[in-house]
Amino acid sequence: MAIDNLINHPLFLLSFHHSPAGMALAAASGRLLAANKALCQILGYSESEFVGQMIDDLCHPDSLENKRKFWDELNLLSSESTSRQMEFDWRHREGYAVPLRITASKYVSEETGTEAWFILYLTQPGGDSRNHDERQGNDTALGTSPIIPVQEQKCPQLYELIAVHSHDIISYCDPEGIILYTSPAIHRLLGYHEEELIGRNSAELIHPEDFQQIQSKHMDGYTDDCIHICRVLHKKGNYIWMENSVKLIKDENGQISNIMTVGRDITTRKQAEEELLKSEEKYRRLIEEMPEALLIQQDGKWVCVNEMAVRLLGAANRGELLNKPVHDFIDPDVLQAASSLTETLSNDDFVTTFKGKFITVQGEPVEVEFSAVPTWYEGHYAVRIIAKDISEARKAQELLQNSEKLSLVGQLAAGIAHELRNPLTAVKGFIQLLKSGAADKQQYYDIISSEINRIEQILGEMLILAKPRAVQYLPVDIHRLLEHVTTLVESQAIMNSIEIVKECEQSLPFIDGDENQLKQVFINVMKNAVEAMPHGGIITVRANKLEEDRIVVRVIDQGSGIPADQLERIGHPFFTTKEHGTGLGMMVSFQIIERHGGHVSISSEVGKGTTVEIVLPVFANNSL
């Protein structure tokens, strides 16, 4: 058989190219005639780059002398019943050394009786070569190995050389499936000796369920090459998962004469696949049972969404979202923020919370709060987003805030009524004086006008507080804001013998905020200070520039103070230190300041008083 015909023979192609170990066919000169895929992967070359190369050119320079000695010994082998083994470094396509253990067996042409080729079996040191070592009964040291006998021929000689050194089971059957030959790997993988299986039908070793599937598959039509995954009976009685590459050998009439099979143990792989399926099922259930929407975006498109995400975005099913551009579901107002979010995530940074609007399939905006984290999805970079609809929560928060405002108005009403009564009494008295014809009418007019202005100011502040308007972040003058708040609280303070002292730094920059909401905060804080001082005293309100971009307002009272164990609970819903309080006022105040980009801190000492410190950012353009 000519070498080209031999290389292209179906038996050679099946047993040679399906081997998981590196294999090559070389001429006696050291020129490579063929290389399998495994060797190509180990050394980084393509098959076409291997063919025609001299082994010297592929051998690492440091190992070249050992390789030449090894090759000379191979050429001196007098028969095909011997093989030799050695370990030396090969040169990877990228230039670095790859240590490989090489086992070489000789094949002599039946036609000429002199032309020889070598089957090279290459494995990386530490790899599984038990099928070779166990047959020999000893460990082979580095260097040339003892002579290794080859079995009697039961199939063509060259294929036997390949089969002896293969990690896979190579079997040769007649058309009825009767085993004519099986390679030594059968003992390592399935526990049988070759002679135990010769003459048996291979179907006896296949799990009945899998055999039925194989039969039904072949009923649809035979193909010369196919792959079956099935369970094969081990000698101990358990089943091993095998992947079998089957090649039908046909005679000159096109009839099946033999069946060649290369079987590989994939039990570990199947177990891993089953564990992966279980894990995926758990993960899928976890995703579906989440109370929040989960979306995974990859390359600007949604690639995974759960049922809550379908509901959030108003879709009828997942198909309306999957593979759709993410930007179709982001409100234009937050596209710029979304771009900076993407840049942050591309640097593997986490975004804990982000608020904005998504757009439903129907085009309606929905307010969401979501977290985003970089992840991998099906082997590629992606971003996992967990979002929740905060539209209802926002409405509830606004209702709570408005309720708290009305509560403040009601509580202030008594003090303000007293405050209004004083100027009204003065106005009434001076009107009576005017009626009596008293002199110095101009002075009376000025006093009446002043008292009326005071009444208007008080009523105006109450109307602003009681009638909420849309939130608008504008430059706010902190001096003016604190003056207005003091006007509202001062009447209640006077009734409790309390003096409010303002110590504000001159020329403070404007702050960036909603004036109505900030008034609510400071009224709450100052009213709490008044209620903490039933026996009178002084409340000090200080405003100072903290840094270039922040100011701090401190409200300091001389009340009874707050115990340390209660201090950390201030701001929690329904926690209060007052007999008839709700605990909602400070909670709302904390939220307002947080939305303004500021923060609130409270310090207190029992018996001496409490200090509430509010830090707020200044308006970006303070040239106003």
Steps between C-alpha positions, in 0.01 A plus 500: 500500500650838392548748783248750354234231476581388854468850644165550329366158597177528708646290781803722525295820489268381774752358745769761434301821492260415784776432748497748793881475516737658253591263216714532189618280215863555396728362234831343599671826396308687768263673259143525631235342278193561719402655832172477689292780649616437854866557405403813307337639814797411720759672280287770338550401133239416241508154343622642170787676680609170655502292183842508329680643803811330632481399864836674555332828408226439756733390775608765748872583452581395858369148432629455145796275593283263706242485223761401239632220720144380553426504127818311417395226744157481334651449157717219640198304621501174311130411524154643543458332837686771682446861598701754694417787727668826596415844632633824349388856424315594184471851360156661515396715206538804730862402569488367857594146608233231553623184679348185344544130561532321165436130441600385150407173331638376171297397197663332196335508158360163399563584136871579516599336826754778555317834503416593859281752675449585865185554699572772757283518810558826695369590846584776741690387813263434787223413252312175508715230343372221717385290210863478394664473843255247637564269207868511573476460877773754574563873478716618217782734596602796289703399201469195281260239634529123506364318197120479501339199328207557269200265490442247226325642200121488524444796265729669249847559638515878495163540670610253767796723580264792541250301704760369746598851603157662489326622815169426329344161437540405133272215397456307177172313439328307222174632347297322772692675777709198601826628654805389299756720670519750786797702614673462841330817627188287554655364820572842649164652411258206531693237695492227232791315346491490121444123485184536715329704232619344175200324343238681711241730351576864581127561558527297823716774650271792414227611738164376359344848491797644315512205261137560400580865428798399287287252306222753440758749384639255246152413376484852358795411277859388538791737468861398463604715798303571813543564871301328775492596866390205710554310824731198478509218752810480720619157610406592858137550395475878492460705185755741355403785270686467167517713188545266204616606155376236257638439149335257261753313282352396165619253238528561128128432461408766752395249764602538864789265569613624837424761765780702660430680831710738710350534848591770752404508868290814558356404841663796671374732229146363523502536877618858461225563244236356732627715787498799268142427395397475864683822577342672200156380607555638851628828355204519262254443784681759711473752218132431441411512870675832559263777609700750292554523127826346378641599162834414343628723223780407266631710212216745549220242487293309754611135495324373813192624687282346770121512532510807727698686231231408245237650732709807582543590133141414407593223257271212409788254505880481505516509123401867503814582701772251408757624247336843500724810541532606863474868406145443375406447865687793656346843540685761289551714811721234657690384189799713594501358852466151352808561285707591805356193674619278214846655519512437874400136455754446221765570764356215710362746755172435676206740488303445820187699414393710208165674455344588171222413260451199278266507203244223467417323176197732475727805530394593854768612750540303822714617790754239608781458746759246391842363574744391233801273515740369233470129435558227241216347302557199276871570493480871414508826698158628604326723755246358744230743609253451785222757490183577691209726423500792744205685350261389773766544769563854374128582517478356851805702602346819362177429688698441817696820449183703433335344803796600713480853361133528593581358842763772545252767392244372752752495783619850413148636470454553875820699532433696182144580612652651814751687287227634272286609792769741622526710181123482449448637853746779425330581170158504667625729778662753264188507282300593808753775579463632148124506540535699819693768314833442676801689376810366322295298252799433274675303778184294549482429127862379497440264794180364345677446167790320673265267689302421185825418317593263780161328472546466121847355547379235745202405283716489189746259658214275612349494150833408343545216749143371473473503119772275352628574154716303258855448621732756345870519575596865482752727672378563856616782729567330834476833689152569365387140553606495867336840554168371369517182707578701813192711434281190502655339809560816701144531631512149649846576641378820669214307661763268657733785609756405234723742315619409148845641424632497141876502440544483124821565314472791260492452121429130511466344151159388380416134547353275231158377607124522526412785737167353608650165597793659680264718701319187609829354625607804701151554644506139617844534658432835666154393621658188658752726671218717640310196629819368666520819716174524701668723758637749251852580388688593184499332158804594293486473121843520334575493128857484373692411188647154554704465182505659156201296392304446823340692786394374843202611712500406869193524724612487866250474783533495882251222553520181701704316235455152348649177645768334284296180450215703349712738297584249224130418453397854413372507144357147516128482421273543804785545747453812711609636837186714529183392677270574205750483213485270195869472420429582135616861505871427536476206259357728231760767583786251462365393160466857378859587593630178339318586176672840512838328513559589863496318831372543856691419818376531857705526818355525848593499865240418763428804720683746272323498165507380138669622183356420157752556220377524139752513216384608153678553166523852362347605170736422211492854357531736795550809291132570565 
